[in-house]
Amino acid sequence: MAETNDTGPVGIYTINESGLCDTYLPQSLNGVFQLAHVFFGLAYFGGSTLHGLLYTYICMFLGYLVFTVYGFQNACAADIGGWCFVFMILCLVQAIHSIWRMREVSFSEELTKVYEALFHPLQVPLLVYKALVECPNCQIVSLEQGNNYATEGKTPVDRLSLMISGKAVVIHDGKKLHMIGRNQFLDSPEWEAAKDQEDPGKFQVTIRAETDCVYLTWPRRDLLNLLSRRRYLARVLSAVLGRDLTNKLYILNEKVMTPRGAKYDIRLPGFSRLLGQFDLDAKGLASFVPHRFGAGPEGT
């Protein structure tokens, strides 16, 4: 079997007729070559978030930078150094782009607190949250003490609002039912009841500002259009609303009593028979349950 001797960047090796290496270099390549691959290995530990992508691009940039030095100085091969230089520039551009995107994803102090309280525990990416708070016609609104957010039987259910600061009271038939506090939705029951309805109807309660309030509000139609395009965002908002509604439903343990004065447990199947006594349809149930008996962690 004939063999040919070729001179490589660091020594002489032999190649047989099949084109495969017959012998290998007797010594390892120098530390510059090894260091480049260490950076490439570290790049695999980056995640899919913006910070993870930035970490990946920086590690790849450093790896190709070291490889470029190896190609031009150690291997004395222009093609190795040239290609690695090109890839190094591409990684640098991607890293700068990631930094710029991170710079763009910045919010006011109020919106940052909302993200940390409701969306960060669900590991929602900042870009997804940005799409939600930058929904068309989404705005932060102030409500002075004593003014109504909604009036019973008059205000249409045409929005979804989240309390940022302050407190509001829910009133039905002139009676105070419960309070709505920070990071709680003002109208999650109405939203869930009306989101699939052509005619969302009107509020069955009055919601009045107990203190000066600031809330984030989304117009119903604009938010529905956004959620129809962003399925992941729709699932996230559904989870947040579900938790809000669950907190309100559990207040029924304190508000609903048996004829003997015992409390019902809404986790038990028998509770559905209790709700059946009210003869409510799906739309009426979602509006009736939280507001009739009290809602939210601060309900009284």
C-alpha positions in Angstrom: 0.0 0.0 0.0 1.5 3.2 -1.1 1.7 6.1 1.3 2.3 9.8 0.8 3.9 12.1 3.2 2.3 15.6 3.7 3.6 18.4 5.8 0.9 19.9 8.0 0.9 23.0 10.1 2.8 21.4 12.9 4.6 18.4 11.5 4.6 15.5 9.1 1.8 12.9 8.8 1.1 10.1 6.3 -2.0 9.4 4.2 -2.8 6.1 2.7 -4.4 5.3 -0.7 -7.9 5.6 0.6 -7.3 9.2 1.7 -7.4 8.4 5.4 -4.7 9.2 7.9 -2.3 6.3 8.4 -0.5 7.9 11.3 -1.3 10.9 13.5 0.7 13.7 14.9 2.8 12.5 17.8 2.0 15.6 19.8 -1.1 17.7 20.6 -1.6 21.1 19.0 -0.6 24.0 21.1 -2.7 25.7 23.8 -4.1 28.4 21.5 -6.0 25.7 19.5 -7.2 24.1 22.7 -8.4 27.4 24.2 -10.5 28.1 21.1 -12.4 24.9 21.6 -12.9 25.6 25.3 -14.8 28.8 24.3 -16.8 26.9 21.8 -17.8 24.3 24.4 -18.8 27.1 26.8 -21.1 28.6 24.1 -23.3 25.5 24.4 -24.4 26.5 27.9 -26.3 29.7 26.7 -30.1 29.6 26.9 -32.7 30.9 24.5 -33.3 34.2 26.3 -31.6 37.4 25.3 -29.0 37.1 28.0 -28.4 33.5 27.0 -28.0 34.4 23.3 -25.6 37.2 24.3 -23.5 34.8 26.3 -23.4 32.3 23.4 -22.3 34.9 20.9 -19.6 36.3 23.2 -18.2 32.8 23.8 -18.3 32.1 20.0 -16.7 35.4 19.3 -13.8 34.6 21.7 -13.4 31.2 20.2 -13.2 32.4 16.7 -10.8 35.2 17.8 -8.4 32.7 19.3 -8.8 30.5 16.2 -8.0 33.4 14.0 -4.8 34.0 15.9 -4.0 30.3 15.6 -4.7 30.3 11.8 -2.5 33.2 11.0 0.3 32.8 13.5 0.5 29.1 14.4 -0.9 27.2 11.5 0.3 29.8 9.0 -2.8 29.1 6.9 -4.6 32.1 5.4 -7.8 30.1 4.8 -8.1 29.0 8.4 -7.4 32.5 9.7 -9.6 34.1 7.1 -12.7 32.0 7.7 -12.4 32.3 11.4 -12.1 36.0 11.1 -15.3 36.2 9.1 -17.1 34.1 11.7 -15.7 36.2 14.4 -17.1 39.4 12.9 -20.5 37.7 12.4 -20.6 36.7 16.1 -19.6 40.2 17.1 -22.4 41.7 15.1 -24.9 39.3 16.6 -23.6 40.2 20.1 -24.0 43.9 19.5 -27.5 43.3 18.1 -28.5 41.3 21.2 -27.2 44.1 23.4 -29.2 46.6 21.4 -32.4 44.4 21.8 -31.8 44.3 25.6 -31.5 48.0 25.6 -34.8 48.3 23.8 -36.6 46.1 26.3 -36.9 48.6 29.1 -40.0 49.7 30.9 -41.1 52.3 33.4 -40.8 51.5 37.1 -44.5 50.8 37.3 -44.5 48.3 34.4 -41.3 46.7 35.7 -43.0 46.0 39.1 -46.0 44.4 37.3 -43.6 42.2 35.3 -41.7 41.1 38.4 -44.9 40.3 40.3 -47.0 38.5 37.7 -44.9 37.5 34.7 -41.4 36.9 35.9 -42.5 33.9 38.1 -43.8 32.3 34.9 -40.5 32.9 33.2 -42.1 35.0 30.5 -39.5 36.6 28.2 -39.3 40.4 28.3 -40.0 40.6 24.6 -43.4 38.8 25.1 -44.2 41.1 28.0 -43.2 44.1 25.8 -45.7 43.0 23.1 -48.5 42.9 25.7 -47.8 46.3 27.2 -47.3 47.9 23.8 -50.6 46.5 22.5 -52.3 49.2 20.4 -54.2 51.8 22.6 -52.9 50.1 25.7 -52.3 52.9 28.3 -51.8 53.7 31.9 -54.7 55.6 33.4 -55.1 57.5 36.6 -58.4 57.4 38.6 -59.0 59.8 41.4 -60.5 58.8 44.7 -64.3 58.6 44.6 -64.5 58.2 40.8 -66.0 55.1 39.2 -64.1 52.7 37.0 -67.4 51.0 36.1 -71.0 51.7 37.0 -73.5 48.9 37.6 -75.8 48.4 34.6 -74.3 51.2 32.6 -70.6 50.7 31.7 -70.0 48.2 28.9 -67.5 45.4 29.3 -65.1 46.7 26.6 -61.7 46.5 28.3 -59.4 44.6 30.6 -57.6 46.5 33.4 -54.9 45.7 35.9 -54.4 47.7 39.1 -50.9 49.1 39.4 -51.3 51.1 42.5 -54.2 52.2 44.8 -57.3 50.4 46.0 -60.8 50.2 44.6 -64.0 48.9 46.1 -66.6 46.7 44.4 -70.2 47.7 45.1 -73.4 45.8 44.3 -76.9 47.0 45.1 -75.3 49.7 47.3 -73.4 47.2 49.4 -69.6 47.0 49.5 -68.4 43.5 48.6 -64.6 43.5 48.5 -61.5 45.5 47.7 -59.3 45.3 44.6 -55.6 46.0 45.3 -52.3 46.2 43.5 -51.5 43.6 40.8 -55.1 42.5 40.7 -57.4 42.7 37.7 -60.3 45.0 38.1 -62.6 43.1 35.7 -61.2 39.6 35.1 -64.6 37.9 35.7 -66.3 40.1 33.1 -63.4 39.6 30.7 -63.5 35.8 30.9 -67.3 35.9 30.6 -67.4 38.2 27.6 -64.3 37.5 25.6 -66.1 35.0 23.3 -69.3 37.0 23.1 -70.3 39.3 20.3 -72.1 41.5 22.9 -70.0 41.6 26.1 -72.8 43.2 28.0 -72.5 45.6 30.9 -71.0 45.5 34.4 -73.1 44.0 37.1 -71.3 45.9 39.8 -69.9 49.3 40.4 -66.1 49.6 40.9 -65.1 52.8 42.7 -61.7 54.2 43.5 -61.2 54.0 47.3 -57.9 55.9 46.9 -56.1 57.5 44.0 -55.5 54.7 41.6 -53.3 54.0 38.6 -54.2 51.1 36.3 -53.1 49.6 33.1 -55.9 49.1 30.6 -56.3 47.2 27.3 -59.2 47.9 24.9 -61.1 44.6 24.4 -61.0 44.5 20.6 -57.3 45.4 20.3 -56.3 42.9 23.0 -58.3 40.1 21.4 -56.6 40.9 18.0 -53.2 40.7 19.6 -53.9 37.4 21.4 -55.2 35.9 18.1 -51.8 36.5 16.6 -49.6 35.7 19.6 -50.7 32.2 20.8 -48.0 32.0 23.5 -48.9 35.4 24.8 -52.6 34.3 24.9 -51.6 31.2 27.0 -49.6 33.4 29.4 -52.4 35.9 29.9 -54.9 33.1 30.4 -52.7 31.6 33.1 -52.4 35.0 34.9 -56.1 35.6 34.6 -56.8 32.1 35.8 -54.7 32.7 39.0 -56.6 35.9 39.6 -60.0 34.2 39.2 -58.9 31.3 41.4 -58.0 33.7 44.2 -61.4 35.2 43.9 -63.2 31.9 43.8 -61.5 30.7 47.0 -63.1 33.7 48.8 -66.3 31.7 48.5 -65.0 29.5 51.3 -65.5 32.5 53.6 -68.7 33.9 52.0 -70.9 30.9 51.2 -72.4 29.1 54.2 -74.7 26.0 54.6 -78.0 26.5 56.4 -76.3 25.3 59.5 -73.5 27.9 59.2 -70.8 25.6 57.9 -68.5 26.7 55.1 -68.6 25.1 51.7 -65.3 23.9 50.2 -65.2 24.8 46.5 -62.8 22.0 45.8 -65.5 19.4 46.5 -67.9 18.2 43.8 -70.9 19.1 45.9 -70.2 22.8 45.5 -71.4 22.6 41.8 -74.8 21.7 43.1 -74.8 24.8 45.2 -74.0 27.0 42.2 -76.8 25.2 40.3 -79.3 26.7 42.8 -78.6 30.1 41.4 -79.7 29.0 37.9 -76.9 30.9 36.2 -75.6 30.5 32.7 -71.9 30.5 31.9 -71.8 34.3 31.3 -73.7 35.1 34.5 -71.7 32.7 36.6 -68.4 34.3 35.8 -69.7 37.7 36.7 -71.8 36.6 39.7 -69.5 34.3 41.6 -66.5 36.6 42.4 -68.5 39.9 42.8 -71.5 38.6 44.6 -69.6 37.0 47.4 -66.3 38.9 47.3 -63.1 38.6 45.3 -59.4 38.8 45.5 -56.8 38.1 48.2 -57.9 41.3 49.9 -61.6 40.5 49.9 -63.5 41.0 53.1 
